[in-house]
Amino acid sequence: MKTTIFGLILVILLITLSLFVLPGCNKSSVQPTANKPISTKPTALNGKSTDTVATPPVQYATTPLTGDEITLVPHFYKSPTADSSYLYFEAHTKNSYCGTSLLHASYQLVNNNYIINFLDVIQPTPCVIGQNPVATELSFTQSPAGNVPLGTFPLNVTLNGTTYTGSIIVSSTSVSFSWAYTSGVLIAPQQISR
């Protein structure tokens, strides 16, 4: 059941993310664009002229993450052929935003240093779908594809101008996190199987 729900959430997030990422193809500069209004030209119906009502364009606004808390849920992916693996996180807000919002973050893996910067939430205005916590997936794939090496690696996460630091410890059987924070940015669980 959890896999089905996670799969559904992932599909929705990927579709939503593709609306923002594909036009720019840049992880750190996701910028939504407003749709153009629909034509309001009169149309004929049974020989009578009627006016159509324009659907207002969807507008997007960025909302700061002030006062919010992010929980990172770690996962380890290993390809079926065992020729590549990577670490990824599901990031969830504690606060609620419009249900179709996007949690906007930049992230990178540089020399086995994991770096995440949570920027804001991009949400439609007005919100007509209701409020919920929002989530995104942060995948630390390697280029070229390879396996996550064994060892201890830095993890730096910035939220609202505060940088939280810890370590990722990778062994032959598990991935664990040295993370001392109980607010701001959380990691749960702090150990997963490899």
Protein Blocks (a to p, Z undefined) as FASTA:
>chain_A
ZZmmmmmmmmmmmmmmmmmmmmnopaklcccdddddddfbdcdeehiacddddddddddd
dddfehiacdddddddddfklpaccdddddddfbdcdfkbccddddddeehiacdddfbd
cdddddfebpcdddddddddddddddddeddddddddeehiacdddddddfkbccdddfb
fghjacddfbdcZZ
